Amino acid sequence: MLRKLGDRLGIIELAADPQQSSHPVKIQTRTITLDELVSIQLKNVRELAELPLQLPASFEDIFEAAGIHAPSNGWSVDRLRQFLNSDRVRTMDRAEAQRETLQMLASEKVDAAEVIKDAISRDQALDAFADFTLKKIQALKEQVEAEEKKWNEWRALKRQREQEMARAVGLLIDKPVISIEEE
């Protein structure tokens, strides 16, 4: 009952041993801190976000700026996604796909924590880029609003000046010669 509850909560995962498909795979667990999982270079991501805006930004450029490279074993979250989207695995239910994935990783001696670390790093790099870019866009909007306010104030002064000139010149001639901008 504890195994089922642990599997449902996602803290214990049961899977079949690749050599004995009828017995569950023994999973070694260890504690990993979030700091150990994440190691992106936020400064470089910020600098990339501060460049002239060219959306959509390449995810690979963002990952490169964050210092994220494919793990040496070749198992990145993208490779895991490709594996899960294969015709054979895509049709499996969650439990079967999980067993198949764990068997594949075990057969290639891949630590699942490395794939998880890769996924978290990539997600945080994308989030950081989006946050930096959003702040940049908001600052640009504020700048545009400030410039628009100055422009509208100047135009109001211009209309007032034109009206004063038209009144002054109107005393000298009967024909209007000063153009007055409409509001």
C-alpha positions as MATLAB code, in Angstrom:
seq = 'MLRKLGDRLGIIELAADPQQSSHPVKIQTRTITLDELVSIQLKNVRELAELPLQLPASFEDIFEAAGIHAPSNGWSVDRLRQFLNSDRVRTMDRAEAQRETLQMLASEKVDAAEVIKDAISRDQALDAFADFTLKKIQALKEQVEAEEKKWNEWRALKRQREQEMARAVGLLIDKPVISIEEE';
ca = [
       0.000    0.000    0.000;
       2.895    2.361    0.776;
       4.411    1.675   -2.655;
       1.149    2.519   -4.392;
       0.751    5.710   -2.352;
       4.382    6.677   -3.007;
       3.933    6.039   -6.733;
       0.735    8.124   -6.797;
       2.482   11.007   -5.017;
       5.431   10.730   -7.391;
       8.015   10.095   -4.695;
       8.473    6.407   -5.521;
       8.443    5.049   -9.025;
       8.091    1.362   -9.730;
       9.418   -0.036  -12.973;
      10.377   -3.390  -14.461;
      13.997   -4.589  -14.484;
      15.266   -4.574  -18.085;
      16.772   -8.036  -17.579;
      13.768   -9.474  -15.760;
      10.683   -7.858  -17.180;
       8.383   -9.416  -14.556;
      10.230   -7.845  -11.587;
      10.341   -4.130  -10.822;
      13.539   -2.186  -11.477;
      15.380   -1.247   -8.325;
      15.672    2.513   -8.288;
      18.428    4.112   -6.325;
      17.299    7.329   -4.746;
      19.293   10.234   -3.456;
      18.560   13.724   -2.279;
      19.403   16.534   -4.680;
      19.032   20.181   -3.800;
      17.539   22.644   -6.232;
      20.879   24.486   -6.306;
      22.562   21.294   -7.513;
      20.000   20.962  -10.289;
      20.215   24.539  -11.510;
      23.285   26.232  -12.827;
      22.339   28.695  -15.518;
      24.210   31.891  -16.251;
      21.554   34.556  -15.673;
      23.908   37.418  -16.546;
      24.370   36.146  -20.100;
      20.634   35.495  -20.496;
      19.931   39.079  -19.339;
      22.469   40.421  -21.846;
      20.814   38.403  -24.625;
      17.403   39.780  -23.609;
      18.763   43.337  -23.647;
      19.898   43.083  -27.273;
      17.608   44.679  -29.869;
      14.434   42.632  -29.746;
      14.295   39.884  -32.345;
      11.395   37.609  -31.495;
      10.997   34.800  -31.603;
      14.412   34.324  -30.047;
      16.053   31.024  -30.790;
      15.784   28.648  -27.859;
      19.255   27.391  -28.704;
      20.632   30.945  -28.415;
      18.979   31.274  -25.013;
      20.347   27.921  -23.837;
      23.817   28.802  -25.117;
      23.723   32.171  -23.332;
      22.702   30.376  -20.132;
      25.657   28.011  -20.487;
      23.471   24.962  -21.031;
      24.947   22.242  -23.191;
      23.721   18.735  -23.919;
      24.906   16.299  -21.257;
      27.921   14.203  -22.213;
      25.788   11.061  -22.299;
      23.605   12.694  -24.976;
      20.419   12.401  -22.929;
      18.940   15.892  -22.775;
      15.281   16.603  -22.122;
      14.905   17.054  -25.898;
      16.173   13.535  -26.539;
      13.784   12.263  -23.858;
      10.911   14.104  -25.591;
      11.885   12.501  -28.907;
      11.986    9.067  -27.263;
       8.552    9.613  -25.693;
       7.130   10.800  -29.035;
       8.297    7.680  -30.875;
       5.476    5.602  -32.351;
       6.138    2.729  -29.950;
       6.148    4.740  -26.716;
       3.517    7.334  -27.633;
       0.758    4.696  -27.689;
       1.612    3.341  -24.224;
      -0.198    4.370  -21.070;
       1.743    6.368  -18.472;
       2.894    3.363  -16.430;
       4.120    1.473  -19.502;
       5.856    4.551  -20.912;
       7.489    5.177  -17.540;
       8.746    1.559  -17.363;
      10.032    1.735  -20.914;
      11.783    5.051  -20.257;
      13.440    3.836  -17.071;
      14.562    0.656  -18.829;
      16.045    2.702  -21.683;
      17.884    5.019  -19.297;
      19.140    2.076  -17.225;
      20.348    0.230  -20.323;
      22.329    3.298  -21.407;
      23.544    3.958  -17.843;
      21.933    7.397  -17.740;
      21.163    9.017  -14.396;
      17.608   10.380  -14.514;
      18.767   13.290  -12.332;
      20.926   14.537  -15.231;
      17.916   14.636  -17.548;
      15.867   16.378  -14.852;
      18.678   18.876  -14.267;
      18.822   19.575  -17.997;
      15.049   20.138  -18.144;
      15.023   22.441  -15.108;
      17.988   24.431  -16.411;
      16.376   24.903  -19.812;
      13.050   25.889  -18.243;
      14.718   28.426  -15.969;
      16.718   29.877  -18.872;
      13.518   30.323  -20.909;
      11.715   31.843  -17.912;
      14.619   34.208  -17.193;
      14.782   35.322  -20.839;
      11.011   35.895  -20.870;
      11.189   37.886  -17.613;
      14.081   40.054  -18.796;
      12.400   40.644  -22.164;
       9.059   41.499  -20.541;
      10.777   44.044  -18.268;
      12.477   45.524  -21.328;
       9.159   45.760  -23.192;
       7.459   47.342  -20.171;
      10.277   49.899  -19.904;
       9.881   50.669  -23.620;
       6.119   51.105  -23.170;
       6.694   53.493  -20.287;
       9.206   55.416  -22.376;
       6.761   55.630  -25.293;
       3.980   56.794  -22.955;
       6.260   59.485  -21.505;
       7.242   60.636  -25.015;
       3.594   60.637  -26.097;
       2.695   62.781  -23.091;
       5.482   65.250  -23.950;
       4.349   65.264  -27.586;
       0.715   65.946  -26.666;
       1.775   68.749  -24.304;
       3.900   70.288  -27.070;
       1.043   70.015  -29.565;
      -1.298   71.781  -27.110;
       1.249   74.592  -26.773;
       1.583   74.693  -30.576;
      -2.207   75.062  -31.029;
      -2.281   77.814  -28.431;
       0.606   79.628  -30.166;
      -1.064   79.271  -33.586;
      -4.332   80.661  -32.219;
      -2.501   83.643  -30.711;
      -0.646   84.281  -34.003;
      -3.902   83.942  -36.003;
      -5.629   86.462  -33.728;
      -2.682   88.873  -33.986;
      -2.389   88.582  -37.783;
      -6.196   88.638  -38.096;
      -6.068   92.296  -37.056;
      -3.809   93.046  -40.033;
      -5.647   91.090  -42.769;
      -9.113   89.603  -43.252;
      -7.993   86.311  -44.815;
      -6.797   83.557  -42.405;
      -3.162   82.711  -43.178;
      -2.196   80.784  -40.039;
      -3.000   77.100  -39.975;
      -4.378   75.912  -36.650;
      -4.129   72.226  -35.846;
      -7.378   70.587  -34.741;
      -7.461   68.620  -31.491;
];
